[in-house]
Amino acid sequence: MDLNLAGEKRLLQLNELEEFQPLAYESAKLYKEKTKKWHDRRIIPRQFEVGQQVLLFNSRLKLFLGKLKSRWSGPFVVHSVYPHGAVEIAAEDSGRTFKVNGQRLKHYWGDEINRQKTSISVQDA
Protein backbone atom coordinates (compact mmCIF):
# COMPACT_ATOMS: atom_id res chain seq x y z
CA MET A 1 0.00 0.00 0.00
CA ASP A 2 1.20 3.41 -0.93
CA LEU A 3 0.45 5.86 1.93
CA ASN A 4 0.92 8.95 -0.24
CA LEU A 5 -1.60 7.67 -2.79
CA ALA A 6 -4.10 6.80 -0.03
CA GLY A 7 -3.65 10.25 1.54
CA GLU A 8 -4.28 12.01 -1.79
CA LYS A 9 -7.37 9.89 -2.40
CA ARG A 10 -8.69 10.77 1.07
CA LEU A 11 -8.10 14.51 0.46
CA LEU A 12 -9.94 14.25 -2.85
CA GLN A 13 -12.91 12.61 -1.11
CA LEU A 14 -12.97 15.37 1.54
CA ASN A 15 -12.94 18.05 -1.17
CA GLU A 16 -15.87 16.36 -2.92
CA LEU A 17 -17.81 16.33 0.37
CA GLU A 18 -17.17 20.06 0.81
CA GLU A 19 -18.56 20.66 -2.69
CA PHE A 20 -21.76 18.75 -1.89
CA GLN A 21 -22.38 20.49 1.45
CA PRO A 22 -23.88 23.74 0.02
CA LEU A 23 -26.09 21.70 -2.31
CA ALA A 24 -27.36 19.59 0.58
CA TYR A 25 -27.99 22.74 2.66
CA GLU A 26 -29.99 24.32 -0.15
CA SER A 27 -31.97 21.13 -0.70
CA ALA A 28 -32.85 20.90 3.02
CA LYS A 29 -33.86 24.58 3.02
CA LEU A 30 -36.21 24.06 0.05
CA TYR A 31 -37.71 20.97 1.71
CA LYS A 32 -38.37 22.87 4.95
CA GLU A 33 -40.01 25.76 3.07
CA LYS A 34 -42.24 23.39 1.14
CA THR A 35 -43.20 21.49 4.31
CA LYS A 36 -43.99 24.74 6.14
CA LYS A 37 -46.18 25.93 3.27
CA TRP A 38 -48.06 22.59 3.26
CA HIS A 39 -48.53 22.71 7.03
CA ASP A 40 -49.71 26.33 7.03
CA ARG A 41 -52.35 25.52 4.40
CA ARG A 42 -53.79 22.83 6.68
CA ILE A 43 -54.23 25.14 9.69
CA ILE A 44 -57.87 26.06 10.06
CA PRO A 45 -58.34 29.57 11.43
CA ARG A 46 -60.89 29.59 14.25
CA GLN A 47 -62.28 32.64 15.99
CA PHE A 48 -63.37 32.18 19.60
CA GLU A 49 -65.38 34.60 21.69
CA VAL A 50 -65.74 34.88 25.45
CA GLY A 51 -68.62 32.71 26.71
CA GLN A 52 -68.58 30.21 23.82
CA GLN A 53 -68.50 26.50 24.50
CA VAL A 54 -65.58 24.57 23.04
CA LEU A 55 -64.17 21.04 23.01
CA LEU A 56 -60.52 20.35 23.87
CA PHE A 57 -58.45 17.81 21.91
CA ASN A 58 -56.57 15.42 24.20
CA SER A 59 -53.41 14.45 22.28
CA ARG A 60 -52.10 12.27 25.13
CA LEU A 61 -54.97 9.80 24.87
CA LYS A 62 -53.18 7.86 22.14
CA LEU A 63 -50.82 6.49 24.78
CA PHE A 64 -53.69 4.51 26.27
CA LEU A 65 -55.58 1.91 24.31
CA GLY A 66 -59.26 2.58 23.82
CA LYS A 67 -60.71 2.56 20.33
CA LEU A 68 -64.06 3.97 21.35
CA LYS A 69 -62.75 6.73 23.61
CA SER A 70 -63.19 10.18 22.19
CA ARG A 71 -60.11 12.37 22.08
CA TRP A 72 -62.30 15.45 22.51
CA SER A 73 -63.18 16.40 26.07
CA GLY A 74 -65.46 19.10 27.33
CA PRO A 75 -67.41 21.22 26.80
CA PHE A 76 -65.42 24.09 28.29
CA VAL A 77 -66.29 27.78 28.35
CA VAL A 78 -63.96 30.36 26.78
CA HIS A 79 -62.79 32.65 29.55
CA SER A 80 -60.52 34.97 27.52
CA VAL A 81 -58.83 35.07 24.11
CA TYR A 82 -55.20 36.18 23.74
CA PRO A 83 -53.40 37.31 20.58
CA HIS A 84 -51.51 34.73 18.50
CA GLY A 85 -54.08 31.99 19.13
CA ALA A 86 -53.86 31.31 22.86
CA VAL A 87 -57.21 30.79 24.59
CA GLU A 88 -58.00 30.56 28.30
CA ILE A 89 -60.80 28.10 29.00
CA ALA A 90 -62.67 27.19 32.15
CA ALA A 91 -64.16 23.83 33.13
CA GLU A 92 -67.88 24.16 33.79
CA ASP A 93 -68.05 21.84 36.78
CA SER A 94 -64.90 22.86 38.71
CA GLY A 95 -64.38 26.37 37.35
CA ARG A 96 -60.63 25.73 36.96
CA THR A 97 -59.09 27.85 34.17
CA PHE A 98 -56.07 27.08 32.00
CA LYS A 99 -54.47 28.34 28.79
CA VAL A 100 -54.35 26.19 25.68
CA ASN A 101 -53.37 26.60 22.06
CA GLY A 102 -56.39 27.60 19.96
CA GLN A 103 -55.56 24.87 17.42
CA ARG A 104 -56.44 22.24 20.07
CA LEU A 105 -59.98 23.62 20.37
CA LYS A 106 -63.09 23.35 18.24
CA HIS A 107 -66.52 24.88 18.61
CA TYR A 108 -69.12 22.88 20.53
CA TRP A 109 -72.54 23.15 18.89
CA GLY A 110 -74.38 20.52 20.95
CA ASP A 111 -76.87 20.71 23.77
CA GLU A 112 -76.22 20.35 27.45
CA ILE A 113 -74.58 17.08 28.47
CA ASN A 114 -76.04 14.95 31.22
CA ARG A 115 -72.88 13.81 33.01
CA GLN A 116 -74.80 11.48 35.34
CA LYS A 117 -75.85 9.23 32.46
CA THR A 118 -73.62 6.19 31.96
CA SER A 119 -75.01 4.85 28.70
CA ILE A 120 -76.40 6.27 25.48
CA SER A 121 -79.13 4.43 23.59
CA VAL A 122 -78.69 4.16 19.83
CA GLN A 123 -81.85 3.67 17.78
CA ASP A 124 -81.96 1.91 14.41
CA ALA A 125 -83.00 4.16 11.58
Secondary structure, 3 states (H helix, E strand, C coil): CCHHHHHHHHHHHHHHHHHHHHHHHHHHHHHHHHHHHHHHHHCCCCCCCCCCEEEEECHHHHHCCCCCCCCEEEEEEEEEECHHHEEEEEECCCCCEEEEEHHHEEECCCCCCCCCCCCCCCCCC
